[in-house]
Amino acid sequence: MEFVNAHALSRAVQRTAVLTATAGLLTAGLLTGPASAAGPAAARPGTLAACAYYNGTALTVHGQRGDRVSQVQCLLANRRYLPWRDVTGYFGPKTLAAVKKFQSRHHLTANGKVGKKTWRALYA
């Protein structure tokens, strides 16, 4: 009998549920991706992407990679602090600059670290 990590299994089930729900909304036409993805002719101002990478508030900092970083980048791109081409899953210098700019404009400590207060502001 193989050992299964309950936490990893729970995360996998949760991610699958989010992706399935997002796919259903996309198929039904109720949710759209970034306007730039369809090309300039189809671009509609105010169209936002569904950011379904991560839904927590864990500290996310320069140099990290993964779902948390992709979530930060997607939320920043939705607010036009970061170009969509820079949503890469890597927290590099461009993401750091975008986070600091977002923080300063939202009266947060502009340290480039995405902690609970910055997550809250990004989701607001």
Secondary structure as GFF3:
##gff-version 3
##sequence-region A 1 124
A	DSSP	alpha_helix	6	28	.	.	.	ID=ss1
A	DSSP	three_ten_helix	35	38	.	.	.	ID=ss2
A	DSSP	three_ten_helix	40	42	.	.	.	ID=ss3
A	DSSP	alpha_helix	67	78	.	.	.	ID=ss4
A	DSSP	three_ten_helix	84	86	.	.	.	ID=ss5
A	DSSP	alpha_helix	93	105	.	.	.	ID=ss6
A	DSSP	alpha_helix	116	123	.	.	.	ID=ss7
###
